[in-house]
Amino acid sequence: MEITEVLRQGIVTEKTVRLQEQNQYTFKVALRANKIDIRRAVETLFKVKVASVNVMRMPGKPKLIRRRGSAPRPVEAREWKKAIVTLKEGESIDALKA
């Protein structure tokens, strides 16, 4: 898997901004990516040292698609993977600062 395919986007919410104060950054990553791939991608793209990586799979939420002239039908959204990357002391990623 290419390094540029591993990280999809950074996640910036109220909770992740609080985590950034503890030197932890949150990313949406590819479903096939593992901890080693994520560590390599973050270290090469942002030129920082990673202390640890935590990964979790987020389930897709059920949604209803409503169209004019037809009955609403349920659709399952795709699941995705989230990674919380802890950097070593003194390191930071300026691109995700809110």
MODARA-V469779 format. One record per backbone hydrogen bond with DSSP energy under -1.0 kcal/mol. NH is the residue of the N-H (numbers start at 1). CO is the residue of the C=O. Records with the same first field share a line. If there is no record, write none. Layout:
# MODARA-V469779
NH = CO / CO
This chain:
# MODARA-V469779
8 = 28
9 = 28
11 = 26
17 = 13
18 = 14
19 = 15
20 = 16
22 = 19
23 = 20
24 = 19
25 = 85
27 = 83
28 = 9
29 = 81
30 = 6
33 = 30
38 = 34
39 = 35
40 = 36
41 = 37
42 = 38
43 = 39
44 = 40
45 = 41
46 = 42
51 = 86
52 = 86
54 = 84
56 = 82
58 = 80
63 = 75
65 = 73
70 = 67
73 = 65
75 = 63
77 = 61
80 = 58
82 = 56
83 = 27
84 = 54
85 = 25
86 = 52
87 = 23
88 = 49
91 = 88
